Amino acid sequence: MELGESENAPLQAQVVLSFQSYPTTRCVLLEVQVPAALAQPGQSVGSAVFDCFEAALGAEVRIWSYTQPRFQKELNLTQQLPALPWLNVSADGDDVRLVLDVSEEQRFSLLLYWNQAQGASKPRWHSNLTGPQNITLSHTDLVPCLCIQVWPLEPDSVRTSFCPFRKDPRAHRNLWRTARLSLLPLRNWKLEAPCSLQAEVVLCWQAPGGGPCQPLAPPMLRENVTMNKILKFPLLKEHPNLCVQVSNWEKLQIQECPWADSLGPLKNDVLLVETRGPQDNRSLCALEPHGCTPLPSRVSTLQPGAHLKVLPLGDSSHPLAWQRAARLGEQLLQDLHSGQCVQLWDGDDLGALWTCPLDKYIHRRWALVWLACLLLAAVLFVFLFLKKDRVKAAPTRGRAVLLLHSADGAGFERAVGALASALGRLPLRVAVDLWSRQELSAQGPLAWVHGQRRQTLQEGGVVVLLFSPGAAALCREWLQGGAAAPGNHDPHDAFPASLNCVLPDFLQGRAPGCYVVACFDGLLPPDAVPAPFRAVPVYSLPSQMPDFLRCLQGRRASRPGRLLADRAEQVSRALQPALDSCFLSPGAPGPVTGPE
């Protein structure tokens, strides 16, 4: 210590040692006396050693020394103590590992806490541990103010604290991910976050339909705010389109519209910015995505003695926005003058903010367009209704056709399958037992025929009885009162069962319009069909194929012409090879020339 002037009295000096570390604070005052005889001007008189001051490792100790009485020179410095050598923080993939290297008998406490504003701390996790430990922290738990404190489990032990995540990018990302803007009563608000950081906040106007949020310099200039501190919105009234932007280091971190939940979704309103100048001159502009567009109209007064000045339009690089302002400017000013607009903010000499609804103008604009569309649709509907007979539309669903036949050998069944497949390629929905053998076996022939016949007739379809020599013989035997022996027929043959269902319709006169009879050329002539079944049209195929197809399609049949002839030709070409194979097959039924 340096001495100034020598005096006879002993020279006195005081030394203050202090440090602060949560939750311990220590302060020591030392008093040192030096005999006057030892004090020589400009020379050091000695040193003082104090070895009883306890401070936590890693803490900062302040040393302050001065003389009594005080001279101009003082000693004031801060000494950083070394960190705890047996606590290490290392990376563990995306997570963080705390390694505590102590002896197995050493007992200590570990505390994780948030070091918040003004020295306040919020404990997050605490545990008493023994011996070496490896503790893993998830990267999602890291925040800049997360601190670690350790101390031995001994009386009056010194606690060591340090905060290793202050500059960790992951910790800052987590902080903004958990930050929330909370509304409080009386238009108060605050940013809630684990840590107390500085951020820049500004109000903005969010128009519906997307687009950027337009910053509003008044009423809330860009300013730094502290998280977890209560602030107040300088507004007269809330609006769902008013939003808050929070930035940090010129990067937008949060954008919330705090009144959207309580006041409903974004409204189709326009924000008018009023600027006030000297002599109560006031100008208005409408906030657009590109900026603030002056209103190209004028009214006499807004308030008594307050004249409206219209700003020049200037740049015409946004003609659409200019046309919108030009079209609605006068109406908006009239709404403002008549009290239909709502004032959100009044900044005295700075200006004001007004919001005016646009729904009525949009509805008026589109009313004629919708009326024209409805009129056009009505005219088109009437035109199509009057011309429906001239428009030929293909049916979306063909007529249902149930094809019943007798199992007269493999060759005859191939001919039946060829006919059914060819009819299925037309606008017809064909059902035949050859395609439903599994259902036929499960339900039985009688139940299957009865169900298919009922469904076909309910849908307005037609049942085709395809007669062969075997079918004709079976019908004659049936009509004469003798039932055929069950062993003489294929168990999958549905024709004997069909006689139980269809014969009553023929005998009681219900068959016309619901049934059609057909036979193949060369196998059975039409007059060989039993008499009760000739109550409906009988067609020989393929020679009478056009008439047969016209009967199947019923009212949906095409007008006589090339289309029906082409379809008949297609079915005949598909059927003829199967018929030729049937005649050549050794098990084919022999031709019948006439009724027996």
Order of alpha helices (4+ residues) and beta strands (2+ residues): beta-beta-beta-beta-beta-beta-beta-beta-beta-beta-beta-alpha-beta-beta-beta-beta-beta-beta-beta-beta-alpha-beta-beta-beta-beta-alpha-beta-beta-alpha-beta-alpha-beta-alpha-alpha-beta-alpha-alpha-beta-beta-alpha-alpha
